[in-house]
Amino acid sequence: MSDIFDCADEATRAEGISAAAAALRRGEVVVLPTDTVYGIGCDAFDAAAVASVLAAKGRGRDKPPPVLIPTPRTALGLATSVPAYATTLMERFWPGPLTVVLQAHTSLHWDLGDTNGTVALRVPDHPVALELLRDVGPMAVTSANTTGDPAARNADEAREMLGESVAVYLDAGPVEEGDPSTIIDCTGPEPVTLRVGALSQAEIDSALAPVDDEPLPQPEDAAGNASV
């Protein structure tokens, strides 16, 4: 039977994160809150567990899950050939609702599905998710729902869809927005938006816009007023 922990209570939250970490180390699957939607996830380096996540959702290997990480620095150990614009986006929006697709290090021993040598990375802006990630490391996490259904915005919705396929549910109450992350392909010379989600295209474009030169001081009239 699945274990459910109320993470709004400090003591229960600590117990829940400990139980979730233990389940992940056993190769099991957990549901956790993020800043966008609830996610279902596992140890990113456990191929059998990743297969269990995909099976719970009714999804095939052609749609590999993203990987949540605790800090931007973690990305350097998982991805290679990170372009400058990707670094700009990560510095601007992490932690937050941005997923970047990068070339994965070929030395990594994992099987996320048919990734074509890439990995989708994100640092979530949620204290429960970050605490768990700091404990267990990178997690393969996708939205907590069965394929074709809306992404779960609370633990009850996730449990209704995923049931006993999940070992531990971490319940931190409903997410505020419920929009998925925006996904940017950063494997080429220019960024390519694969999905617009919680971050708008305008926000992405603004973050990547070149910084204008500082404006020159405006001359003042005799009354000391700047000309316009």
Buried (B, 14 or more C-beta within 10 A) or exposed (E): EBBBBBBEEEEBBEBBBBBBBBBBEEBBBBBBBBBBBBBBBBBBBBBEBBBBBBEBBEBEEEEBBBBBBBEBEBBEEBBBEBBEBBBEBBEBBBBBBBBBBBBBBEEBEBBBBEBEEBBBBBBBBBBBBBBBBBBBBBBBBBBBBBBEBEBBBBBEBBBEBBEEBBBBBBBBEBBEEBBBBBBBBBBEEEBEBEEBBBBEEEBBEEBBEEEEEEEEEEEEEEEEEEEE
